């Protein structure tokens, strides 16, 4: 299949085109349709030729042009040469930068609501199914968050595409389609187009009972606590089976699932529930609140099941249109390698398509991870709702007196938790609150470069990149007292002060004791002991400019000092086996008896005749050679 990559400058004008057939310059082009990202790997020379523009785009399998803003450029050196990886995010995320200040719609269609949301943007509505919207309000939210809230209300799905006319982007279009999976009859089977399948059951956020909390109804005060918001509950509502799904007695503010309790509850004999909390800010009717809480419980009382597959894209590889798969399609997977054999029909919730390597297509079916746009919408709605209440609560408690202030720091916790979910929607698959009050972020995909976990707890940060059985093996810890790590990998460390005991090379051949000042390099070839004694075991050079003094041994193993200027030897000094001191510069030999110090003198003063040369000494110091 021919793949064309388009590059654009900041003005969105075409600056270059690259094709996969042009000398293999494009090595891979992976489009993550769920996260709306594009990652392209190029030969480095090709990347430089393309200018690494501000945007890149391509035409997808449905003939729609998709444009991505380049967010990251990474170069990698390997045996085949220098490579360049370009990572881009779809330009639909520019809608995060447009704020819808105050918009209310009533008894209208999703299309008209979307047109009102997009009114102040450069995007327009495209194909929209006939989806009705009873009422909705948007108040100081980003346009993208509003669209995702609209998608949730209408049970729809959003699609984005652009129009490329010549060398310029001319339009941007959002379509709103009914969220009904397309049933094509597509079957993935082992030894045909299915290459690998991984089944993952995730119980990280599983609960067996939920407290339901509805609309805020005022301020609750007590002598021992700061005032806090009170919410509607369903404590007075009674459910009795089999008229209702489960029993829920009067006075109970939570609803549980007996089957989930039996399967997942804590303890033996009498099981204990795994509790959670569900907040429905707009529900004021207790009966409706109980019904909504039970429905949410059914989503959270079973493990999240995901199947990740590597499959051959026969549509691209063999040109078979009836083998086409798209995001949200309903497909069947058959694999006799599982015990019992796997036969599953479910929706495609994730799709990574490599346009240059159709055999590397990666699909996820089953429960979908939260979409980034949806999480952003929820975060903005919750943050704005809480912050709007903050001023009202503060005014109320100020009138109530100084002893009942509203603890508005609770707002920050709700916002932070939602921000953590946004982080988890990227490299990390889940963010959950643990029993001891911290937040655990995990990526359990072992073949991922981001495989690992981060735990954020009260006064503690812990990091792990491997497991010991089923538990994470925590290797790095940070507290208010500092960081402790079993291993630190860094390219450059820049610090004003580093305190340590002993620094040692990886193979142990060199070390420095920072307390005593002792050191040893290359197994003692250069060493300093704690008493200040320096030892050089081997050849020693002392050089200044072009002049060098070297200490070595001769062929017979006798000590020798060599003097040189530039590349020329000026001479050398050594003691021979006749106990004579020899100065070679022409050859000058001096016996040790000639240097004996007369009694009562600290050093010889006078001259010595040797080999036709006269050596002049003063107090044992040779200061002139004549003759």
C-alpha positions as CSV (number, residue, x, y, z in Angstrom):
1,X,0.0,0.0,0.0
2,X,1.2,3.5,-0.9
3,X,1.6,5.7,2.1
4,X,2.2,9.5,1.7
5,X,3.3,11.6,4.6
6,X,2.6,15.4,4.4
7,X,4.6,18.0,6.3
8,X,3.3,21.5,7.1
9,X,4.7,24.7,8.7
10,X,3.2,26.6,11.5
11,X,0.9,28.4,9.0
12,X,-0.3,25.0,7.9
13,X,1.1,25.4,4.4
14,X,2.5,22.3,2.8
15,X,6.3,22.2,3.0
16,X,7.2,18.6,1.9
17,X,5.9,15.2,0.9
18,X,7.5,11.8,1.7
19,X,6.4,8.4,0.3
20,X,7.2,5.0,1.7
21,X,8.6,3.9,-1.7
22,X,11.3,6.6,-1.7
23,X,14.3,4.5,-0.7
24,X,12.7,3.2,2.4
25,X,12.9,6.6,4.1
26,X,9.7,6.0,6.1
27,X,10.3,2.9,8.3
28,X,7.0,2.9,10.3
29,X,3.8,4.9,10.6
30,X,1.7,3.9,13.6
31,X,-1.7,5.5,14.0
32,X,-3.4,5.0,17.4
33,X,-7.0,5.6,16.5
34,X,-8.3,5.5,20.1
35,X,-5.7,8.0,21.5
36,X,-5.6,9.9,18.2
37,X,-1.8,10.0,17.9
38,X,0.6,9.3,15.1
39,X,4.2,8.0,15.6
40,X,6.4,8.0,12.5
41,X,10.0,6.6,12.3
42,X,12.2,8.0,9.5
43,X,15.7,7.6,8.3
44,X,17.5,10.6,9.9
45,X,18.6,12.1,6.5
46,X,15.0,11.9,5.3
47,X,13.8,13.7,8.4
48,X,16.2,16.5,7.9
49,X,15.1,16.8,4.2
50,X,11.5,17.0,5.4
51,X,12.4,19.9,7.6
52,X,10.7,18.3,10.6
53,X,7.8,20.6,10.2
54,X,5.3,21.7,12.8
55,X,2.5,19.4,11.5
56,X,2.3,16.1,9.7
57,X,-0.6,14.3,8.1
58,X,-1.9,11.4,6.0
59,X,-5.0,10.1,4.4
60,X,-6.6,7.2,6.3
61,X,-8.2,4.0,4.9
62,X,-11.6,5.8,4.6
63,X,-10.1,8.6,2.5
64,X,-10.2,11.1,5.3
65,X,-7.3,13.4,5.8
66,X,-5.9,13.5,9.4
67,X,-3.5,16.1,10.7
68,X,-1.2,15.9,13.8
69,X,0.8,18.6,15.6
70,X,4.4,17.3,16.1
71,X,4.9,17.3,19.9
72,X,8.2,15.3,20.2
73,X,11.2,14.7,18.0
74,X,13.5,11.9,19.1
75,X,16.7,10.7,17.4
76,X,18.1,7.2,18.0
77,X,21.4,5.7,16.9
78,X,21.5,1.9,16.2
79,X,23.4,-0.5,14.0
80,X,21.4,0.4,10.9
81,X,22.2,4.1,11.4
82,X,20.6,7.2,12.8
83,X,16.8,7.2,13.0
84,X,14.3,9.9,13.8
85,X,11.0,9.4,15.6
86,X,8.2,12.0,15.2
87,X,5.3,11.9,17.7
88,X,2.2,13.9,16.9
89,X,-1.2,14.5,18.5
90,X,-4.3,15.1,16.5
91,X,-5.2,18.7,15.9
92,X,-8.6,18.2,17.4
93,X,-6.9,18.8,20.8
94,X,-6.7,22.5,19.8
95,X,-10.3,22.6,20.9
96,X,-9.0,22.5,24.5
97,X,-7.8,26.1,24.0
98,X,-11.3,27.4,23.2
99,X,-13.6,28.2,26.1
100,X,-17.4,27.9,25.9
101,X,-18.4,30.5,28.6
102,X,-22.1,30.0,29.0
103,X,-24.3,27.8,26.8
104,X,-27.6,26.1,27.6
105,X,-29.6,23.9,25.1
106,X,-33.0,22.4,25.6
107,X,-35.0,19.9,23.5
108,X,-32.7,20.0,20.5
109,X,-30.5,17.7,18.4
110,X,-26.9,16.8,19.0
111,X,-26.0,18.5,15.7
112,X,-27.4,21.9,16.7
113,X,-25.8,21.6,20.1
114,X,-22.5,20.8,18.5
115,X,-22.8,23.8,16.1
116,X,-23.4,26.1,19.1
117,X,-20.3,24.6,20.9
118,X,-18.1,25.1,17.8
119,X,-19.4,28.5,16.9
120,X,-16.3,30.4,18.0
121,X,-13.8,27.8,16.7
122,X,-12.5,27.0,13.2
123,X,-14.3,23.6,13.3
124,X,-17.7,22.8,11.8
125,X,-20.2,20.0,12.1
126,X,-20.2,17.3,9.5
127,X,-22.3,14.1,9.2
128,X,-24.5,13.9,12.3
129,X,-27.0,11.1,13.1
130,X,-30.4,12.2,14.3
131,X,-29.6,12.1,18.1
132,X,-31.8,14.1,20.5
133,X,-30.7,16.0,23.5
134,X,-33.2,17.0,26.2
135,X,-31.2,19.6,28.0
136,X,-27.6,20.4,28.8
137,X,-25.6,23.4,30.2
138,X,-22.0,24.3,29.5
139,X,-20.3,26.9,31.7
140,X,-16.6,27.9,31.2
141,X,-15.5,24.6,29.7
142,X,-13.3,23.9,26.8
143,X,-15.0,23.2,23.5
144,X,-13.5,19.7,23.4
145,X,-14.8,18.9,26.9
146,X,-18.3,20.1,25.9
147,X,-18.2,17.8,22.8
148,X,-17.3,14.8,24.9
149,X,-20.0,15.6,27.4
150,X,-22.4,15.8,24.5
151,X,-21.1,12.5,23.2
152,X,-21.9,10.9,26.6
153,X,-25.3,12.4,26.9
154,X,-26.4,11.3,23.4
155,X,-24.6,7.9,23.5
156,X,-22.7,8.9,20.4
157,X,-19.1,8.8,19.2
158,X,-17.1,11.7,17.7
159,X,-14.9,11.5,14.6
160,X,-12.6,14.2,13.3
161,X,-11.1,14.9,9.9
162,X,-9.7,17.7,7.7
163,X,-9.7,18.7,4.1
164,X,-6.4,19.2,2.2
165,X,-6.9,21.4,-0.9
166,X,-3.7,21.7,-2.9
167,X,-1.1,22.8,-0.4
168,X,-3.4,24.3,2.3
169,X,-5.8,22.9,5.0
170,X,-9.2,24.4,4.1
171,X,-11.6,22.9,6.6
172,X,-12.0,21.0,9.9
173,X,-15.0,18.7,10.5
174,X,-16.5,17.0,13.5
175,X,-19.1,14.2,12.9
176,X,-21.4,12.9,15.6
177,X,-22.5,9.3,15.0
178,X,-24.7,6.9,17.0
179,X,-22.6,4.7,19.2
180,X,-23.8,1.5,17.6
181,X,-21.1,-1.0,16.7
182,X,-20.8,-2.0,13.1
183,X,-21.3,-5.8,12.7
184,X,-19.3,-6.9,9.6
185,X,-19.0,-10.6,10.5
186,X,-15.2,-10.3,10.7
187,X,-13.6,-13.3,12.5
188,X,-10.0,-13.3,13.7
189,X,-8.7,-16.9,13.9
190,X,-5.4,-18.4,14.9
191,X,-3.0,-19.4,12.1
192,X,-4.9,-17.2,9.7
193,X,-4.7,-13.5,10.6
194,X,-4.3,-13.7,14.4
195,X,-0.6,-13.7,15.5
196,X,-0.8,-13.1,19.2
197,X,-3.5,-12.6,21.8
198,X,-3.2,-11.5,25.4
199,X,-6.0,-11.8,27.9
200,X,-5.9,-9.4,30.9
201,X,-8.3,-9.5,33.8
202,X,-7.8,-6.3,35.9
203,X,-9.4,-6.1,39.4
204,X,-7.5,-2.9,40.5
205,X,-10.7,-0.8,40.9
206,X,-13.1,-3.6,41.6
207,X,-15.8,-3.1,44.4
208,X,-18.6,-5.2,45.7
209,X,-20.7,-2.3,47.2
210,X,-21.1,1.4,46.6
211,X,-22.2,4.3,48.7
212,X,-24.3,6.6,46.5
213,X,-24.1,10.3,47.0
214,X,-26.3,12.7,45.1
215,X,-26.9,16.5,44.8
216,X,-25.4,18.8,47.5
217,X,-28.0,19.8,50.0
218,X,-26.1,22.1,52.4
219,X,-23.4,22.3,55.0
220,X,-22.9,19.7,57.7
221,X,-21.3,20.8,61.0
222,X,-20.1,19.1,64.1
223,X,-18.1,20.3,67.1
224,X,-15.1,18.1,66.3
225,X,-14.8,18.7,62.6
226,X,-14.6,21.5,60.1
227,X,-17.8,22.1,58.1
228,X,-18.2,20.0,55.0
229,X,-20.7,19.6,52.2
230,X,-23.7,17.2,52.8
231,X,-25.2,15.3,49.9
232,X,-28.4,13.5,49.1
233,X,-28.4,9.7,50.0
234,X,-30.9,6.8,49.4
235,X,-30.8,5.7,53.1
236,X,-34.7,5.9,53.3
237,X,-35.3,3.9,50.2
238,X,-36.1,0.2,50.6
239,X,-35.4,-2.6,48.0
240,X,-36.7,-6.1,48.5
241,X,-35.8,-9.0,46.2
242,X,-37.1,-10.4,43.9
243,X,-39.1,-7.3,43.2
244,X,-35.8,-5.4,43.1
245,X,-32.4,-6.7,42.0
246,X,-31.1,-6.9,45.6
247,X,-32.1,-6.3,49.2
248,X,-31.4,-2.8,50.5
249,X,-32.9,-2.1,54.0
250,X,-33.9,1.3,55.4
251,X,-31.1,3.3,56.9
252,X,-28.4,1.8,54.7
253,X,-26.5,4.3,52.6
254,X,-24.9,1.7,50.3
255,X,-26.0,-1.0,48.0
256,X,-24.1,-4.3,47.4
257,X,-24.0,-7.2,45.0
258,X,-24.3,-10.6,46.8
259,X,-22.6,-12.6,44.0
260,X,-19.7,-10.2,43.8
261,X,-19.3,-10.3,47.6
262,X,-19.2,-14.1,47.5
263,X,-16.5,-14.1,44.7
264,X,-14.4,-11.1,45.7
265,X,-15.1,-10.2,49.3
266,X,-12.4,-10.2,52.0
267,X,-12.1,-12.9,54.6
268,X,-13.3,-16.5,55.0
269,X,-16.7,-17.5,56.2
270,X,-18.5,-14.2,56.5
271,X,-17.2,-12.1,53.7
272,X,-16.6,-8.3,53.9
273,X,-17.5,-5.9,51.2
274,X,-15.0,-4.0,49.1
275,X,-16.6,-0.5,49.3
276,X,-16.4,2.4,47.0
277,X,-18.2,5.7,46.5
278,X,-20.2,7.0,43.5
279,X,-21.2,10.6,43.2
280,X,-24.1,11.8,41.0
281,X,-24.1,15.6,41.4
282,X,-27.3,16.2,39.5
283,X,-29.5,13.6,41.2
284,X,-31.8,14.8,43.9
285,X,-34.4,12.0,44.0
286,X,-33.3,9.2,46.4
287,X,-35.0,6.4,44.4
288,X,-33.2,7.6,41.2
289,X,-30.0,7.8,43.1
290,X,-30.2,4.2,44.3
291,X,-31.0,3.0,40.8
292,X,-28.0,4.9,39.3
293,X,-25.7,3.7,42.0
294,X,-26.7,0.0,41.4
295,X,-26.1,0.4,37.7
296,X,-22.7,1.9,38.4
297,X,-22.0,-1.0,40.8
298,X,-22.7,-3.5,38.0
299,X,-19.9,-1.9,35.9
300,X,-17.4,-2.1,38.7
301,X,-18.2,-5.4,40.5
302,X,-16.5,-7.6,37.9
303,X,-12.9,-7.5,36.6
304,X,-12.1,-5.3,33.6
305,X,-11.5,-7.8,30.7
306,X,-9.3,-6.7,27.8
307,X,-7.9,-8.8,25.0
308,X,-4.9,-7.3,23.2
309,X,-4.2,-8.9,19.8
310,X,-1.5,-8.7,17.1
311,X,-3.1,-9.4,13.8
312,X,-2.3,-9.2,10.1
313,X,-4.3,-6.3,8.5
314,X,-5.6,-8.2,5.4
315,X,-7.3,-5.1,4.1
316,X,-4.0,-3.3,3.7
317,X,-1.7,-6.3,3.0
318,X,-3.9,-8.2,0.5
319,X,-6.3,-5.5,-0.6
320,X,-9.4,-7.4,0.8
321,X,-12.0,-4.8,1.5
322,X,-14.3,-7.4,3.2
323,X,-11.6,-7.9,5.8
324,X,-11.6,-4.3,6.9
325,X,-11.7,-3.5,10.6
326,X,-12.4,-0.1,12.2
327,X,-12.5,1.3,15.7
328,X,-15.8,0.3,17.4
329,X,-16.5,-2.6,15.1
330,X,-17.9,-5.8,16.6
331,X,-15.7,-8.8,15.7
332,X,-15.3,-12.4,16.7
333,X,-12.1,-13.9,18.0
334,X,-11.4,-17.7,18.0
335,X,-8.3,-19.2,19.6
336,X,-8.1,-22.9,20.5
337,X,-4.9,-22.4,22.3
338,X,-6.7,-21.2,25.4
339,X,-8.1,-23.7,27.9
340,X,-11.1,-23.7,27.5
341,X,-10.9,-22.6,23.9
342,X,-11.6,-18.9,23.4
343,X,-14.5,-17.7,21.3
344,X,-15.4,-14.1,22.0
345,X,-17.5,-11.5,20.2
346,X,-16.9,-8.0,21.4
347,X,-16.2,-4.4,20.2
348,X,-12.8,-3.1,19.1
349,X,-12.0,-0.5,21.7
350,X,-8.4,0.2,20.7
351,X,-6.6,0.1,17.3
352,X,-3.0,0.8,16.5
353,X,-2.4,0.5,12.7
354,X,1.1,0.5,11.2
355,X,0.5,1.6,7.6
356,X,3.9,0.3,6.5
357,X,3.9,-3.0,8.4
358,X,0.3,-4.4,8.2
359,X,1.4,-7.6,10.1
360,X,2.0,-5.4,13.2
361,X,-1.6,-4.2,13.7
362,X,-2.6,-4.1,17.4
363,X,-6.2,-4.3,18.5
364,X,-7.9,-4.2,21.9
365,X,-11.3,-5.7,22.4
366,X,-13.5,-5.7,25.5
367,X,-13.6,-3.0,28.1
368,X,-12.2,0.2,26.9
369,X,-9.8,2.4,28.8
370,X,-11.2,5.9,29.4
371,X,-10.7,8.2,26.5
372,X,-8.5,11.3,27.2
373,X,-11.2,13.6,25.9
374,X,-13.8,12.1,28.2
375,X,-11.6,12.3,31.2
376,X,-10.9,16.0,30.4
377,X,-14.6,16.7,30.2
378,X,-15.2,15.0,33.6
379,X,-12.3,16.8,35.2
380,X,-13.5,20.2,34.0
381,X,-17.1,19.6,35.1
382,X,-16.1,18.4,38.5
383,X,-13.5,21.1,39.1
384,X,-15.9,23.9,38.0
385,X,-18.7,22.6,40.1
386,X,-16.6,22.4,43.2
387,X,-14.9,25.8,42.7
388,X,-18.3,27.4,42.0
389,X,-19.5,26.1,45.4
390,X,-16.3,27.3,47.2
391,X,-17.3,30.9,47.4
392,X,-20.8,30.1,48.6
393,X,-19.6,27.8,51.3
394,X,-17.0,30.3,52.5
395,X,-19.6,33.0,52.8
396,X,-21.9,30.6,54.7
397,X,-19.3,29.6,57.2
398,X,-18.1,33.1,57.7
399,X,-21.6,34.1,58.8
400,X,-21.7,31.0,61.1
401,X,-18.6,32.1,63.0
402,X,-14.9,31.5,63.0
403,X,-15.0,28.0,64.5
404,X,-16.7,26.4,61.5
405,X,-14.6,27.1,58.4
406,X,-15.1,25.2,55.2
407,X,-12.1,23.0,54.5
408,X,-11.7,24.1,50.8
409,X,-8.5,22.1,50.5
410,X,-10.9,19.1,49.9
411,X,-11.5,20.6,46.5
412,X,-7.8,20.1,45.6
413,X,-8.1,16.4,46.3
414,X,-10.9,15.9,43.9
415,X,-9.1,17.8,41.2
416,X,-5.9,16.0,41.8
417,X,-7.6,12.6,41.6
418,X,-9.1,13.5,38.2
419,X,-5.7,14.7,37.0
420,X,-4.2,11.4,38.0
421,X,-6.8,9.6,35.9
422,X,-5.7,11.7,32.9
423,X,-2.1,10.6,33.4
424,X,-3.3,7.0,33.7
425,X,-5.0,7.3,30.3
426,X,-1.6,7.6,28.7
427,X,1.2,5.2,29.5
428,X,-0.5,3.9,32.7
429,X,-3.6,1.8,32.5
430,X,-5.2,2.6,35.8
431,X,-5.1,4.9,38.8
432,X,-6.6,3.6,42.0
433,X,-6.8,4.6,45.7
434,X,-5.1,1.9,47.8
435,X,-6.2,0.8,51.3
436,X,-3.6,2.9,53.0
437,X,-4.8,6.1,51.4
438,X,-2.4,6.5,48.5
439,X,-2.8,6.5,44.7
440,X,-1.3,3.7,42.7
441,X,-0.7,4.2,39.0
442,X,0.2,1.0,37.0
443,X,1.2,-0.1,33.5
444,X,0.9,-3.9,33.6
445,X,1.8,-4.4,29.9
446,X,5.2,-6.2,30.3
447,X,6.3,-5.5,26.8
448,X,5.7,-1.7,27.1
449,X,8.7,0.6,27.5
450,X,6.7,2.3,30.3
451,X,6.0,-1.0,32.2
452,X,6.0,-0.2,35.9
453,X,4.2,1.5,38.7
454,X,4.2,4.7,40.8
455,X,2.7,4.9,44.3
456,X,1.9,8.3,45.7
457,X,1.1,8.1,49.4
458,X,1.1,10.4,52.4
459,X,4.7,11.7,52.5
460,X,5.9,8.9,50.2
461,X,6.7,8.3,46.6
462,X,7.7,4.8,45.4
463,X,8.7,3.6,42.0
464,X,9.0,0.0,40.6
465,X,9.7,-1.4,37.1
466,X,9.4,-5.1,37.8
467,X,7.3,-7.5,39.9
468,X,8.2,-10.1,42.5
469,X,5.5,-12.6,41.6
470,X,2.3,-10.6,41.6
471,X,3.5,-7.7,43.8
472,X,5.6,-4.8,42.6
473,X,9.2,-4.7,43.7
474,X,9.6,-1.1,44.9
475,X,13.2,0.1,44.3
476,X,13.1,3.8,44.7
477,X,11.6,5.7,47.7
478,X,11.2,9.4,48.3
479,X,10.1,11.0,51.6
480,X,10.5,14.4,53.2
481,X,13.9,13.2,54.4
482,X,15.2,12.5,50.9
483,X,15.3,9.8,48.2
484,X,16.6,6.3,48.5
485,X,17.2,4.2,45.4
486,X,18.8,0.8,44.8
487,X,20.2,2.1,41.5
488,X,20.5,5.5,39.9
489,X,21.0,5.8,36.1
490,X,21.9,9.2,34.8
491,X,23.7,10.8,31.9
492,X,24.8,14.0,33.7
493,X,24.4,14.9,37.3
494,X,24.5,18.6,38.1
495,X,24.5,19.4,41.8
496,X,25.9,22.0,44.2
497,X,26.7,19.4,46.8
498,X,26.7,15.6,46.8
499,X,27.3,13.8,50.1
500,X,28.3,10.1,50.0
501,X,30.6,7.5,51.6
502,X,32.2,5.6,48.7
503,X,32.0,6.0,45.0
504,X,32.8,2.8,43.1
505,X,33.0,1.8,39.4
506,X,30.6,-0.8,38.0
507,X,33.4,-3.5,37.9
508,X,34.9,-2.5,41.3
509,X,38.4,-1.7,39.8
510,X,38.2,2.0,40.8
511,X,36.9,3.7,43.9
512,X,37.0,6.9,46.0
513,X,36.5,7.0,49.8
514,X,35.0,10.4,50.3
515,X,35.5,10.3,54.1
516,X,39.2,9.5,54.3
517,X,40.2,10.9,50.9
518,X,41.8,7.6,49.8
519,X,41.4,6.4,46.3
520,X,42.4,3.6,43.9
521,X,42.2,3.6,40.1
522,X,42.5,0.6,37.8
523,X,43.2,-1.9,40.6
524,X,45.8,0.2,42.4
525,X,47.8,1.5,39.4
526,X,47.2,5.0,40.9
527,X,46.4,5.0,44.6
528,X,46.4,7.2,47.7
529,X,46.1,5.8,51.2
530,X,44.6,7.5,54.2
531,X,48.0,8.8,55.3
532,X,48.6,10.8,52.2
533,X,51.0,8.3,50.5
534,X,50.7,8.3,46.7
535,X,51.6,5.2,44.7
536,X,52.0,5.0,40.9
537,X,52.4,1.4,39.8
538,X,53.6,1.8,36.2
539,X,54.6,4.5,33.7
540,X,54.4,8.1,35.0
541,X,54.4,11.2,33.0
542,X,54.7,14.8,34.2
543,X,54.2,17.2,31.3
544,X,54.1,21.0,30.9
545,X,53.7,22.3,27.4
546,X,56.1,20.4,25.1
547,X,58.4,19.3,28.0
548,X,57.9,16.0,29.7
549,X,59.5,14.0,32.5
550,X,58.8,10.3,32.6
551,X,59.5,7.7,35.2
552,X,59.8,4.2,34.0
553,X,62.2,1.2,34.1
554,X,64.8,0.1,31.5
555,X,65.1,-3.2,29.8
556,X,66.8,-4.7,32.8
557,X,64.2,-3.4,35.2
558,X,66.3,-0.5,36.7
559,X,64.5,2.8,37.5
560,X,64.9,5.4,34.8
561,X,63.9,9.1,34.5
562,X,63.5,10.3,30.9
563,X,63.6,14.0,29.9
564,X,62.1,15.0,26.5
565,X,61.2,18.2,24.6
566,X,58.5,17.7,22.0
567,X,59.2,14.4,20.2
568,X,62.9,14.5,21.0
569,X,64.5,12.8,23.9
570,X,66.8,15.3,25.7
571,X,68.3,12.6,27.9
572,X,67.6,10.2,30.7
573,X,68.9,9.4,34.2
574,X,69.2,5.9,35.7
575,X,71.3,3.8,38.0
576,X,73.1,0.8,36.5
577,X,73.9,-2.5,38.2
578,X,77.4,-1.3,39.0
579,X,75.8,1.3,41.4
580,X,76.8,4.1,39.2
581,X,74.5,7.1,38.4
582,X,74.3,7.5,34.6
583,X,73.1,10.7,32.8
584,X,72.7,9.9,29.1
585,X,72.9,13.0,26.9
586,X,76.0,11.7,25.2
587,X,76.8,9.4,28.2
588,X,77.8,10.7,31.5
589,X,78.6,8.1,34.3
590,X,79.1,8.9,37.9
591,X,79.9,6.4,40.7
592,X,78.1,6.6,44.0
593,X,81.5,6.9,45.8
594,X,82.2,10.2,44.1
595,X,79.1,11.6,45.7
596,X,80.0,10.6,49.3
597,X,79.5,13.5,51.7
598,X,82.6,14.5,53.7
599,X,82.3,14.2,57.4
600,X,80.7,17.2,59.0
601,X,79.1,18.4,55.7
602,X,75.5,18.2,54.8
603,X,76.2,18.0,51.1
604,X,79.2,17.9,48.8
605,X,80.5,21.2,47.5
606,X,83.1,21.2,44.8
607,X,83.7,19.6,41.4
608,X,84.0,16.1,40.1
609,X,85.7,15.2,36.8
610,X,83.9,12.5,34.9
611,X,84.3,11.5,31.2
612,X,85.9,14.8,30.3
613,X,83.1,16.7,31.9
614,X,83.3,18.8,35.1
615,X,80.3,18.6,37.5
616,X,79.9,21.6,39.8
617,X,78.1,20.9,43.2
618,X,77.0,23.2,45.9
619,X,75.8,21.6,49.2
620,X,75.0,18.5,47.2
621,X,73.2,20.3,44.4
622,X,74.5,19.9,40.8
623,X,74.2,23.3,39.3
624,X,76.6,23.3,36.3
625,X,78.2,20.8,33.8
626,X,81.2,22.2,31.9
627,X,83.9,20.9,29.6
